[in-house]
Amino acid sequence: MLDYNAARAVAMIVQTGSFEGAARALNVTASAISQRVKQLEERLGAVLIERGVPCVATEKGAWLCRHVEHVGMLERGLIDHLPGLLDPASPTPRVTLNVATNADSLATWFLAAVSAFTRETDYLLNIAIDDEEHTADWLRKGRVLAAVTAHAKPVTGCRVTPLGNLRYLATASPDYVARHFPDGVTAEAIAVAPGLTFDRKDRLQHLWILEALGRSVSYPSHWLPSTQSFVEASLAGVGWALNPAQLVRDHLEAGRLMELVPGVELERPLYWQANRLVSDSLSALTRAVVSAATDALV
């Protein structure tokens, strides 16, 4: 049988980032937490926690954390139907759900889903950020229960719900366009005009160039891992970038930004994938995500 006190200790270390934080959350000593983890690791013959600042789960530790998460959700559901099981002297247990989304969704529509969900339930959320092409890996590795992803094919053990398309526009300030594209957007001009790139997983600018010019062109880039800073840097004339249409619509109407090639847009299809084992427990979150996406996405 699994030692659930030890399993919860592992999950809380990962959630708080330290043995001391887990000890405070579980109201025990740090040495007790350390002993529980050590005994469980010895029993399983596997390292569950990578010690560091912060402490993080190994791949096997992540699977254990998700199991604890599943159990917590089942316990909450049971308490809702059998409230007499809960000790009146103990605080109501709070369960943290781990989900993943891309930064642009978080900046445009995903928080509306979070708001609706947290008004309906008392679950807590731990939201991880990654490129939409890579959030599915978080599901495969057992690091999250659900994710916004660009993959229509279900990850093993998951259910897929189409959400719609997030629309992007290639924008820059009028001053930037005048300096770098006086004769329009050409392959020669793009090759020397600094762009903005979120991180090394970000391919949106390259995809737009292929759509606009019919071929790939390398371009110099500033690296800026922030959706809002993309917009601000575009306004400041730092570079050109693919920005979500929702974030630049007002700036375009006011003339603070310009489309590089009007009418050439990029749409990224998004999907919600949720673990089948807890899909019923996640139904409220799924409803909130689908509703928010329906209102915001193409």
DRENBA-192720 format. One line per 3 residues: their letters; for each residue x, y, z of N, C-alpha, C. Coordinates in nm, 2 decimals. Example, Ala and Ser with C-alpha at 12.3 -4.5 7.8 and 13.67 -1.06 7.14 Angstrom:
BEGIN
as> 1.32:-0.57:0.78:1.23:-0.45:0.78:1.32:-0.33:0.78 | 1.28:-0.22:0.71:1.37:-0.11:0.71:1.29:0.00:0.79;
This chain:
BEGIN
mld> 0.08:-0.12:0.00:0.00:0.00:0.00:0.09:0.13:0.00 | 0.04:0.23:-0.07:0.11:0.35:-0.07:0.10:0.43:0.06 | 0.22:0.48:0.10:0.22:0.56:0.22:0.17:0.70:0.18;
yna> 0.05:0.74:0.21:-0.01:0.86:0.16:0.05:0.98:0.23 | 0.09:0.97:0.36:0.16:1.08:0.43:0.29:1.11:0.36 | 0.36:1.01:0.31:0.48:1.04:0.24:0.46:1.09:0.10;
ara> 0.35:1.04:0.03:0.32:1.09:-0.10:0.28:1.24:-0.09 | 0.20:1.27:0.01:0.16:1.41:0.02:0.28:1.50:0.05 | 0.37:1.45:0.13:0.49:1.52:0.16:0.57:1.56:0.03;
vam> 0.58:1.46:-0.06:0.65:1.48:-0.19:0.57:1.59:-0.27 | 0.44:1.57:-0.28:0.36:1.67:-0.36:0.37:1.81:-0.30 | 0.37:1.82:-0.17:0.38:1.95:-0.11:0.52:2.02:-0.12;
ivq> 0.62:1.93:-0.12:0.76:1.99:-0.15:0.76:2.05:-0.29 | 0.70:1.98:-0.39:0.70:2.03:-0.52:0.62:2.15:-0.53 | 0.51:2.16:-0.46:0.42:2.27:-0.47:0.48:2.40:-0.41;
tgs> 0.55:2.38:-0.29:0.61:2.49:-0.22:0.75:2.52:-0.26 | 0.82:2.42:-0.32:0.95:2.44:-0.36:1.06:2.40:-0.26 | 1.02:2.36:-0.14:1.12:2.33:-0.04:1.06:2.23:0.07;
feg> 1.15:2.17:0.14:1.11:2.08:0.25:1.05:2.16:0.36 | 1.11:2.28:0.39:1.06:2.37:0.49:0.92:2.42:0.46 | 0.89:2.45:0.34:0.76:2.50:0.30:0.66:2.39:0.31;
aar> 0.69:2.26:0.27:0.61:2.15:0.29:0.57:2.12:0.44 | 0.68:2.14:0.52:0.66:2.12:0.66:0.56:2.21:0.72 | 0.57:2.34:0.68:0.48:2.44:0.73:0.33:2.41:0.68;
aln> 0.32:2.37:0.56:0.19:2.35:0.50:0.12:2.23:0.57 | 0.20:2.13:0.60:0.15:2.00:0.66:0.15:2.00:0.81 | 0.21:2.11:0.87:0.21:2.13:1.01:0.29:2.02:1.08;
vta> 0.41:1.99:1.02:0.50:1.89:1.08:0.64:1.95:1.07 | 0.74:1.88:1.13:0.87:1.93:1.12:0.94:1.90:0.99 | 1.04:1.98:0.95:1.11:1.96:0.83:1.18:1.82:0.83;
sai> 1.23:1.78:0.95:1.29:1.65:0.96:1.20:1.54:0.93 | 1.07:1.56:0.98:0.97:1.45:0.95:0.94:1.44:0.80 | 0.93:1.56:0.73:0.91:1.56:0.59:1.03:1.48:0.52;
sqr> 1.15:1.52:0.56:1.27:1.46:0.50:1.27:1.30:0.52 | 1.23:1.26:0.64:1.23:1.12:0.67:1.12:1.04:0.59 | 1.01:1.11:0.57:0.90:1.04:0.49:0.95:1.03:0.35;
vkq> 1.01:1.13:0.29:1.05:1.12:0.15:1.16:1.02:0.14 | 1.26:1.02:0.23:1.37:0.93:0.22:1.32:0.78:0.22 | 1.23:0.75:0.31:1.18:0.62:0.33:1.10:0.58:0.20;
lee> 1.02:0.67:0.14:0.94:0.64:0.02:1.04:0.62:-0.09 | 1.14:0.70:-0.11:1.23:0.68:-0.22:1.31:0.55:-0.20 | 1.35:0.51:-0.08:1.41:0.39:-0.06:1.32:0.27:-0.10;
rlg> 1.20:0.28:-0.06:1.10:0.17:-0.09:1.08:0.16:-0.24 | 1.07:0.27:-0.31:1.04:0.27:-0.45:1.17:0.25:-0.53 | 1.28:0.27:-0.47:1.41:0.26:-0.54:1.42:0.36:-0.65;
avl> 1.37:0.48:-0.62:1.37:0.59:-0.72:1.38:0.72:-0.65 | 1.45:0.82:-0.71:1.46:0.95:-0.66:1.33:1.03:-0.71 | 1.26:1.09:-0.61:1.13:1.15:-0.64:1.15:1.30:-0.65;
ier> 1.25:1.36:-0.57:1.27:1.50:-0.56:1.41:1.54:-0.60 | 1.42:1.63:-0.69:1.56:1.69:-0.72:1.58:1.80:-0.62 | 1.67:1.78:-0.53:1.70:1.88:-0.43:1.77:2.00:-0.49;
gvp> 1.72:2.11:-0.46:1.77:2.24:-0.51:1.69:2.36:-0.47 | 1.71:2.47:-0.53:1.63:2.59:-0.50:1.57:2.64:-0.63 | 1.44:2.61:-0.65:1.35:2.53:-0.57:1.37:2.38:-0.59;
cva> 1.31:2.30:-0.50:1.31:2.16:-0.52:1.20:2.13:-0.63 | 1.23:2.03:-0.72:1.14:2.00:-0.83:1.13:1.85:-0.83 | 1.02:1.80:-0.89:0.99:1.66:-0.90:1.07:1.60:-1.02;
tek> 1.12:1.48:-1.00:1.17:1.40:-1.11:1.05:1.35:-1.19 | 1.08:1.28:-1.30:0.97:1.23:-1.38:0.88:1.14:-1.30 | 0.94:1.05:-1.22:0.86:0.96:-1.14:0.79:1.03:-1.02;
gaw> 0.86:1.13:-0.97:0.80:1.21:-0.87:0.68:1.29:-0.92 | 0.68:1.33:-1.05:0.57:1.40:-1.10:0.45:1.31:-1.12 | 0.47:1.19:-1.15:0.36:1.09:-1.16:0.30:1.07:-1.02;
lcr> 0.38:1.07:-0.92:0.33:1.05:-0.79:0.25:1.17:-0.75 | 0.30:1.29:-0.78:0.22:1.41:-0.75:0.09:1.42:-0.81 | 0.08:1.37:-0.94:-0.05:1.37:-1.01:-0.14:1.27:-0.94;
hve> -0.09:1.16:-0.89:-0.17:1.06:-0.83:-0.23:1.12:-0.70 | -0.15:1.19:-0.62:-0.20:1.26:-0.50:-0.30:1.36:-0.54 | -0.28:1.43:-0.65:-0.38:1.53:-0.70:-0.51:1.46:-0.73;
hvg> -0.51:1.34:-0.80:-0.63:1.26:-0.83:-0.70:1.23:-0.70 | -0.62:1.17:-0.61:-0.68:1.13:-0.48:-0.75:1.25:-0.41 | -0.68:1.36:-0.41:-0.74:1.48:-0.35:-0.87:1.52:-0.41;
mle> -0.88:1.51:-0.54:-1.00:1.55:-0.61:-1.11:1.45:-0.58 | -1.08:1.32:-0.57:-1.18:1.22:-0.53:-1.23:1.24:-0.39 | -1.13:1.27:-0.30:-1.17:1.30:-0.16:-1.26:1.42:-0.15;
rgl> -1.24:1.52:-0.23:-1.32:1.64:-0.22:-1.46:1.60:-0.27 | -1.47:1.52:-0.38:-1.60:1.48:-0.43:-1.68:1.40:-0.33 | -1.60:1.31:-0.26:-1.66:1.23:-0.15:-1.72:1.31:-0.04;
idh> -1.64:1.41:0.00:-1.68:1.50:0.12:-1.80:1.58:0.08 | -1.81:1.62:-0.05:-1.93:1.69:-0.09:-2.06:1.61:-0.07 | -2.04:1.47:-0.10:-2.16:1.39:-0.08:-2.18:1.33:0.06;
lpg> -2.06:1.32:0.13:-2.07:1.27:0.27:-1.99:1.37:0.36 | -2.05:1.48:0.39:-1.98:1.58:0.47:-1.94:1.54:0.61 | -2.01:1.43:0.66:-1.98:1.38:0.79:-1.84:1.32:0.80;
lld> -1.78:1.29:0.69:-1.65:1.24:0.69:-1.54:1.34:0.73 | -1.57:1.47:0.72:-1.48:1.57:0.75:-1.48:1.61:0.90 | -1.36:1.61:0.95:-1.35:1.65:1.09:-1.38:1.79:1.11;
pas> -1.49:1.83:1.19:-1.53:1.97:1.21:-1.41:2.05:1.26 | -1.32:1.99:1.33:-1.21:2.07:1.39:-1.10:2.10:1.29 | -1.10:2.03:1.17:-1.00:2.05:1.07:-1.04:2.14:0.96;
ptp> -0.95:2.22:0.91:-0.99:2.30:0.79:-1.03:2.22:0.67 | -1.11:2.28:0.59:-1.15:2.21:0.47:-1.03:2.19:0.38 | -1.00:2.07:0.33:-0.88:2.05:0.25:-0.89:2.12:0.12;
rvt> -0.79:2.19:0.07:-0.78:2.26:-0.06:-0.70:2.18:-0.15 | -0.75:2.16:-0.27:-0.67:2.08:-0.37:-0.62:2.17:-0.48 | -0.49:2.16:-0.51:-0.43:2.24:-0.62:-0.43:2.16:-0.75;
lnv> -0.49:2.21:-0.85:-0.49:2.15:-0.98:-0.37:2.21:-1.07 | -0.29:2.12:-1.13:-0.19:2.17:-1.22:-0.23:2.16:-1.36 | -0.23:2.28:-1.43:-0.26:2.28:-1.57:-0.16:2.36:-1.64;
atn> -0.16:2.36:-1.78:-0.06:2.43:-1.86:-0.13:2.50:-1.97 | -0.08:2.62:-2.01:-0.13:2.69:-2.12:-0.01:2.77:-2.18 | -0.04:2.82:-2.30:0.06:2.91:-2.36:0.05:3.05:-2.31;
ads> 0.16:3.13:-2.32:0.16:3.26:-2.26:0.05:3.35:-2.33 | 0.04:3.34:-2.46:-0.06:3.43:-2.53:-0.20:3.40:-2.49 | -0.24:3.28:-2.47:-0.37:3.25:-2.42:-0.39:3.31:-2.28;
lat> -0.29:3.29:-2.20:-0.30:3.35:-2.06:-0.32:3.50:-2.06 | -0.26:3.56:-2.16:-0.26:3.71:-2.17:-0.39:3.76:-2.23 | -0.47:3.67:-2.30:-0.58:3.72:-2.38:-0.72:3.66:-2.33;
wfl> -0.73:3.53:-2.30:-0.86:3.48:-2.27:-0.86:3.38:-2.16 | -0.75:3.32:-2.12:-0.75:3.20:-2.03:-0.79:3.25:-1.89 | -0.75:3.37:-1.85:-0.78:3.42:-1.72:-0.93:3.43:-1.70;
aav> -1.00:3.46:-1.80:-1.15:3.46:-1.79:-1.20:3.33:-1.75 | -1.14:3.22:-1.80:-1.18:3.08:-1.76:-1.15:3.06:-1.62 | -1.03:3.10:-1.58:-0.98:3.08:-1.44:-1.08:3.16:-1.35;
saf> -1.12:3.28:-1.38:-1.21:3.36:-1.30:-1.34:3.28:-1.28 | -1.40:3.24:-1.39:-1.53:3.17:-1.38:-1.52:3.04:-1.30 | -1.41:2.96:-1.32:-1.39:2.84:-1.25:-1.37:2.86:-1.10;
tre> -1.29:2.96:-1.06:-1.26:2.98:-0.92:-1.38:3.05:-0.84 | -1.48:3.11:-0.92:-1.60:3.15:-0.86:-1.69:3.03:-0.83 | -1.68:2.93:-0.91:-1.77:2.81:-0.90:-1.72:2.71:-0.80;
tdy> -1.59:2.70:-0.78:-1.53:2.60:-0.70:-1.42:2.66:-0.60 | -1.38:2.58:-0.51:-1.27:2.63:-0.42:-1.14:2.56:-0.45 | -1.12:2.50:-0.57:-0.99:2.45:-0.61:-0.89:2.56:-0.63;
lln> -0.77:2.53:-0.61:-0.66:2.62:-0.64:-0.60:2.58:-0.77 | -0.53:2.67:-0.84:-0.47:2.64:-0.97:-0.32:2.67:-0.97 | -0.25:2.58:-1.02:-0.10:2.61:-1.05:-0.09:2.60:-1.20;
iai> -0.07:2.72:-1.26:-0.07:2.73:-1.41:0.07:2.74:-1.46 | 0.11:2.64:-1.54:0.24:2.64:-1.60:0.23:2.70:-1.74 | 0.34:2.77:-1.78:0.35:2.83:-1.91:0.45:2.77:-2.00;
dde> 0.41:2.73:-2.13:0.50:2.68:-2.23:0.44:2.71:-2.36 | 0.52:2.69:-2.47:0.47:2.71:-2.60:0.36:2.61:-2.63 | 0.25:2.65:-2.71:0.14:2.56:-2.73:0.18:2.43:-2.80;
eht> 0.29:2.43:-2.87:0.34:2.31:-2.93:0.40:2.21:-2.83 | 0.43:2.26:-2.71:0.50:2.18:-2.61:0.42:2.15:-2.48 | 0.31:2.21:-2.46:0.23:2.19:-2.34:0.18:2.04:-2.34;
adw> 0.16:1.98:-2.45:0.12:1.84:-2.45:0.23:1.75:-2.39 | 0.36:1.79:-2.39:0.46:1.71:-2.33:0.44:1.71:-2.17 | 0.38:1.82:-2.12:0.36:1.83:-1.98:0.25:1.72:-1.94;
lrk> 0.16:1.70:-2.03:0.06:1.59:-2.01:0.12:1.46:-2.02 | 0.21:1.43:-2.12:0.27:1.30:-2.14:0.36:1.27:-2.02 | 0.42:1.37:-1.96:0.51:1.34:-1.85:0.44:1.34:-1.71;
grv> 0.31:1.36:-1.71:0.23:1.36:-1.59:0.25:1.48:-1.50 | 0.29:1.59:-1.56:0.32:1.71:-1.48:0.20:1.79:-1.46 | 0.10:1.78:-1.55:-0.03:1.85:-1.54:-0.15:1.76:-1.57;
laa> -0.27:1.80:-1.53:-0.39:1.72:-1.55:-0.46:1.77:-1.68 | -0.43:1.89:-1.72:-0.50:1.94:-1.84:-0.41:2.05:-1.90 | -0.43:2.08:-2.03:-0.35:2.18:-2.10:-0.42:2.24:-2.22;
vta> -0.39:2.36:-2.25:-0.42:2.42:-2.37:-0.30:2.39:-2.47 | -0.33:2.33:-2.58:-0.23:2.28:-2.67:-0.26:2.30:-2.81 | -0.16:2.30:-2.90:-0.18:2.31:-3.04:-0.21:2.17:-3.11;
hak> -0.21:2.06:-3.03:-0.22:1.93:-3.08:-0.37:1.88:-3.08 | -0.42:1.84:-3.20:-0.55:1.79:-3.20:-0.55:1.64:-3.17 | -0.44:1.57:-3.19:-0.44:1.43:-3.16:-0.43:1.41:-3.01;
pvt> -0.51:1.33:-2.94:-0.51:1.32:-2.80:-0.38:1.26:-2.75 | -0.33:1.32:-2.64:-0.22:1.25:-2.56:-0.28:1.13:-2.50 | -0.21:1.02:-2.49:-0.26:0.90:-2.43:-0.32:0.92:-2.30;
gcr> -0.45:0.88:-2.28:-0.52:0.90:-2.16:-0.59:1.03:-2.14 | -0.60:1.11:-2.25:-0.66:1.24:-2.25:-0.78:1.25:-2.34 | -0.87:1.34:-2.31:-0.98:1.38:-2.40:-0.95:1.52:-2.46;
vtp> -0.99:1.53:-2.59:-0.96:1.66:-2.66:-1.08:1.73:-2.69 | -1.08:1.87:-2.66:-1.19:1.95:-2.70:-1.14:2.07:-2.78 | -1.18:2.09:-2.91:-1.14:2.20:-2.99:-1.18:2.33:-2.92;
lgn> -1.10:2.43:-2.93:-1.13:2.56:-2.86:-1.15:2.67:-2.97 | -1.08:2.67:-3.08:-1.09:2.77:-3.18:-0.95:2.82:-3.21 | -0.94:2.93:-3.29:-0.81:2.98:-3.34:-0.77:3.11:-3.27;
lry> -0.65:3.12:-3.23:-0.60:3.24:-3.17:-0.53:3.32:-3.29 | -0.58:3.44:-3.32:-0.54:3.51:-3.44:-0.42:3.61:-3.41 | -0.32:3.61:-3.49:-0.20:3.69:-3.47:-0.19:3.79:-3.59;
lat> -0.14:3.91:-3.56:-0.11:4.01:-3.66:0.03:4.05:-3.65 | 0.10:4.07:-3.76:0.24:4.12:-3.76:0.23:4.27:-3.76 | 0.28:4.33:-3.65:0.27:4.47:-3.62:0.40:4.53:-3.59;
asp> 0.41:4.66:-3.61:0.52:4.75:-3.57:0.47:4.89:-3.56 | 0.55:4.97:-3.50:0.52:5.12:-3.49:0.53:5.18:-3.62 | 0.46:5.29:-3.65:0.48:5.36:-3.77:0.62:5.41:-3.80;
dyv> 0.69:5.45:-3.69:0.83:5.50:-3.71:0.92:5.38:-3.75 | 0.89:5.26:-3.69:0.97:5.15:-3.72:0.95:5.11:-3.87 | 0.82:5.11:-3.91:0.79:5.07:-4.05:0.86:5.17:-4.15;
arh> 0.86:5.30:-4.11:0.92:5.40:-4.20:1.07:5.38:-4.21 | 1.13:5.34:-4.10:1.28:5.32:-4.10:1.32:5.19:-4.17 | 1.24:5.08:-4.15:1.29:4.95:-4.20:1.22:4.90:-4.32;
fpd> 1.10:4.95:-4.35:1.02:4.91:-4.47:0.97:5.02:-4.55 | 1.06:5.12:-4.59:1.01:5.23:-4.67:0.95:5.19:-4.80 | 1.00:5.08:-4.86:0.95:5.03:-4.99:0.86:4.91:-4.97;
gvt> 0.81:4.89:-4.85:0.72:4.77:-4.83:0.80:4.65:-4.77 | 0.73:4.55:-4.73:0.79:4.43:-4.67:0.84:4.34:-4.78 | 0.97:4.33:-4.79:1.04:4.24:-4.89:1.13:4.15:-4.81;
aea> 1.17:4.04:-4.88:1.26:3.95:-4.82:1.39:4.02:-4.78 | 1.44:4.11:-4.87:1.56:4.18:-4.84:1.55:4.27:-4.71 | 1.43:4.33:-4.70:1.41:4.42:-4.58:1.39:4.34:-4.45;
iav> 1.32:4.23:-4.46:1.30:4.14:-4.34:1.43:4.09:-4.29 | 1.52:4.06:-4.39:1.65:4.00:-4.35:1.73:4.08:-4.26 | 1.71:4.22:-4.26:1.79:4.31:-4.18:1.71:4.38:-4.07;
apg> 1.57:4.36:-4.07:1.49:4.43:-3.98:1.47:4.35:-3.85 | 1.52:4.40:-3.73:1.51:4.33:-3.61:1.36:4.29:-3.57 | 1.34:4.17:-3.54:1.21:4.12:-3.49:1.21:4.09:-3.35;
ltf> 1.10:4.04:-3.29:1.10:4.00:-3.15:1.06:3.85:-3.15 | 1.13:3.78:-3.07:1.11:3.63:-3.05:1.09:3.60:-2.90 | 0.99:3.53:-2.87:0.95:3.50:-2.73:1.06:3.41:-2.67;
drk> 1.09:3.30:-2.73:1.20:3.21:-2.68:1.23:3.12:-2.80 | 1.32:3.02:-2.78:1.37:2.94:-2.89:1.27:2.84:-2.94 | 1.15:2.83:-2.87:1.04:2.74:-2.92:0.95:2.82:-3.01;
drl> 0.96:2.96:-3.01:0.87:3.04:-3.08:0.90:3.04:-3.23 | 0.80:2.99:-3.31:0.82:2.99:-3.46:0.72:3.08:-3.53 | 0.64:3.16:-3.46:0.53:3.23:-3.52:0.58:3.33:-3.62;
qhl> 0.69:3.40:-3.59:0.74:3.50:-3.69:0.78:3.43:-3.82 | 0.85:3.32:-3.81:0.89:3.24:-3.92:0.77:3.19:-4.01 | 0.67:3.15:-3.94:0.55:3.10:-4.01:0.48:3.22:-4.08;
wil> 0.48:3.34:-4.02:0.42:3.45:-4.09:0.50:3.49:-4.21 | 0.63:3.49:-4.20:0.72:3.53:-4.31:0.69:3.43:-4.43 | 0.68:3.30:-4.40:0.65:3.21:-4.50:0.51:3.23:-4.57;
eal> 0.42:3.27:-4.49:0.28:3.31:-4.54:0.29:3.43:-4.62 | 0.36:3.53:-4.58:0.36:3.67:-4.64:0.45:3.67:-4.77 | 0.56:3.60:-4.76:0.66:3.61:-4.87:0.67:3.49:-4.95;
grs> 0.61:3.38:-4.91:0.62:3.25:-4.98:0.75:3.18:-4.97 | 0.83:3.22:-4.88:0.96:3.15:-4.86:1.01:3.19:-4.72 | 1.10:3.11:-4.67:1.16:3.13:-4.54:1.27:3.24:-4.55;
vsy> 1.28:3.33:-4.45:1.39:3.43:-4.45:1.43:3.44:-4.31 | 1.56:3.43:-4.28:1.62:3.45:-4.15:1.62:3.60:-4.12 | 1.60:3.64:-4.00:1.59:3.78:-3.96:1.66:3.80:-3.82;
psh> 1.72:3.91:-3.80:1.78:3.94:-3.66:1.67:3.95:-3.56 | 1.70:3.91:-3.44:1.59:3.91:-3.34:1.64:3.96:-3.20 | 1.55:4.03:-3.13:1.56:4.05:-2.99:1.48:3.94:-2.92;
wlp> 1.53:3.90:-2.81:1.46:3.79:-2.73:1.39:3.85:-2.62 | 1.26:3.82:-2.61:1.17:3.89:-2.51:1.06:3.80:-2.46 | 1.08:3.72:-2.35:0.98:3.62:-2.31:0.87:3.68:-2.23;
stq> 0.79:3.77:-2.29:0.67:3.82:-2.23:0.57:3.87:-2.33 | 0.45:3.82:-2.32:0.35:3.86:-2.42:0.32:4.01:-2.42 | 0.30:4.07:-2.30:0.27:4.21:-2.28:0.39:4.29:-2.33;
sfv> 0.51:4.25:-2.30:0.63:4.32:-2.34:0.65:4.32:-2.49 | 0.60:4.21:-2.56:0.60:4.21:-2.71:0.52:4.34:-2.76 | 0.40:4.36:-2.70:0.32:4.47:-2.74:0.39:4.60:-2.71;
eas> 0.45:4.61:-2.59:0.51:4.74:-2.55:0.64:4.77:-2.63 | 0.71:4.66:-2.66:0.83:4.68:-2.75:0.80:4.71:-2.89 | 0.69:4.66:-2.94:0.64:4.70:-3.07:0.60:4.85:-3.07;
lag> 0.53:4.89:-2.97:0.49:5.03:-2.96:0.61:5.12:-2.95 | 0.72:5.08:-2.88:0.84:5.16:-2.86:0.93:5.15:-2.98 | 0.90:5.08:-3.09:0.98:5.07:-3.20:1.10:4.99:-3.19;
vgw> 1.10:4.89:-3.10:1.22:4.80:-3.08:1.23:4.70:-3.19 | 1.11:4.65:-3.24:1.11:4.55:-3.34:0.97:4.52:-3.39 | 0.96:4.44:-3.49:0.83:4.39:-3.54:0.80:4.26:-3.47;
aln> 0.67:4.22:-3.46:0.64:4.10:-3.39:0.50:4.05:-3.43 | 0.47:3.92:-3.41:0.34:3.87:-3.42:0.27:3.88:-3.28 | 0.17:3.96:-3.28:0.10:3.99:-3.15:-0.05:3.94:-3.16;
paq> -0.10:3.88:-3.06:-0.25:3.84:-3.06:-0.33:3.96:-3.10 | -0.43:3.94:-3.19:-0.51:4.05:-3.24:-0.58:4.12:-3.13 | -0.63:4.05:-3.02:-0.70:4.11:-2.91:-0.61:4.22:-2.84;
lvr> -0.48:4.20:-2.84:-0.39:4.29:-2.76:-0.35:4.41:-2.84 | -0.37:4.41:-2.97:-0.32:4.52:-3.05:-0.43:4.59:-3.13 | -0.55:4.55:-3.11:-0.67:4.60:-3.19:-0.68:4.75:-3.17;
dhl> -0.68:4.79:-3.04:-0.70:4.93:-3.01:-0.58:5.02:-3.06 | -0.46:4.96:-3.05:-0.34:5.03:-3.10:-0.34:5.05:-3.25 | -0.39:4.95:-3.32:-0.40:4.96:-3.46:-0.51:5.07:-3.50;
eag> -0.62:5.07:-3.43:-0.73:5.17:-3.46:-0.68:5.31:-3.43 | -0.59:5.32:-3.33:-0.54:5.46:-3.29:-0.42:5.50:-3.37 | -0.37:5.41:-3.45:-0.25:5.44:-3.53:-0.12:5.43:-3.46;
rlm> -0.12:5.37:-3.34:0.01:5.36:-3.27:0.08:5.24:-3.32 | 0.02:5.15:-3.38:0.08:5.03:-3.45:0.03:5.02:-3.59 | 0.10:4.95:-3.68:0.06:4.92:-3.81:0.08:4.78:-3.84;
elv> 0.00:4.72:-3.93:0.02:4.59:-3.98:0.13:4.59:-4.09 | 0.22:4.50:-4.08:0.33:4.50:-4.18:0.27:4.47:-4.32 | 0.19:4.37:-4.33:0.12:4.34:-4.46:-0.03:4.32:-4.43;
pgv> -0.11:4.43:-4.44:-0.25:4.42:-4.41:-0.32:4.30:-4.48 | -0.39:4.22:-4.40:-0.47:4.11:-4.45:-0.39:3.98:-4.44 | -0.26:3.98:-4.41:-0.19:3.86:-4.40:-0.18:3.83:-4.25;
ele> -0.27:3.74:-4.20:-0.28:3.70:-4.06:-0.23:3.56:-4.04 | -0.21:3.52:-3.91:-0.17:3.39:-3.88:-0.27:3.34:-3.77 | -0.33:3.22:-3.79:-0.42:3.17:-3.69:-0.36:3.04:-3.64;
rpl> -0.37:3.02:-3.51:-0.31:2.90:-3.44:-0.43:2.83:-3.38 | -0.46:2.71:-3.42:-0.57:2.63:-3.36:-0.53:2.58:-3.22 | -0.62:2.59:-3.13:-0.59:2.55:-2.99:-0.69:2.44:-2.95;
ywq> -0.65:2.36:-2.86:-0.73:2.25:-2.81:-0.71:2.24:-2.66 | -0.81:2.19:-2.59:-0.80:2.16:-2.45:-0.80:2.01:-2.43 | -0.69:1.96:-2.37:-0.67:1.82:-2.34:-0.67:1.80:-2.19;
anr> -0.76:1.71:-2.15:-0.77:1.68:-2.00:-0.76:1.53:-1.98 | -0.70:1.50:-1.87:-0.68:1.36:-1.83:-0.81:1.29:-1.81 | -0.83:1.18:-1.87:-0.96:1.10:-1.87:-0.99:1.06:-1.73;
lvs> -0.89:1.02:-1.65:-0.92:0.97:-1.51:-0.99:1.07:-1.42 | -0.97:1.20:-1.45:-1.03:1.30:-1.37:-1.12:1.39:-1.45 | -1.16:1.35:-1.57:-1.23:1.44:-1.66:-1.36:1.49:-1.60;
dsl> -1.43:1.40:-1.52:-1.55:1.44:-1.46:-1.53:1.54:-1.35 | -1.42:1.52:-1.27:-1.39:1.62:-1.17:-1.34:1.75:-1.23 | -1.29:1.75:-1.35:-1.24:1.87:-1.42:-1.35:1.93:-1.51;
sal> -1.47:1.88:-1.50:-1.58:1.92:-1.59:-1.61:2.07:-1.58 | -1.60:2.12:-1.45:-1.63:2.27:-1.43:-1.52:2.35:-1.50 | -1.39:2.31:-1.49:-1.29:2.38:-1.55:-1.30:2.37:-1.70;
tra> -1.33:2.25:-1.75:-1.35:2.24:-1.90:-1.46:2.33:-1.95 | -1.57:2.34:-1.88:-1.68:2.43:-1.92:-1.63:2.57:-1.92 | -1.56:2.61:-1.82:-1.51:2.75:-1.81:-1.41:2.78:-1.93;
vvs> -1.32:2.69:-1.96:-1.22:2.70:-2.06:-1.29:2.71:-2.20 | -1.39:2.62:-2.22:-1.46:2.62:-2.35:-1.54:2.75:-2.37 | -1.61:2.80:-2.26:-1.69:2.92:-2.27:-1.60:3.04:-2.30;
aat> -1.49:3.05:-2.22:-1.40:3.17:-2.25:-1.34:3.17:-2.39 | -1.30:3.05:-2.43:-1.24:3.04:-2.57:-1.35:3.07:-2.67 | -1.47:3.03:-2.65:-1.58:3.06:-2.75:-1.60:3.21:-2.76;
dal> -1.59:3.28:-2.65:-1.61:3.42:-2.66:-1.49:3.50:-2.72 | -1.37:3.44:-2.71:-1.25:3.51:-2.75:-1.18:3.47:-2.88 | -1.19:3.34:-2.91:-1.12:3.29:-3.03:-1.20:3.28:-3.15;
v> -1.13:3.27:-3.27:-1.20:3.27:-3.40:-1.25:3.13:-3.42;
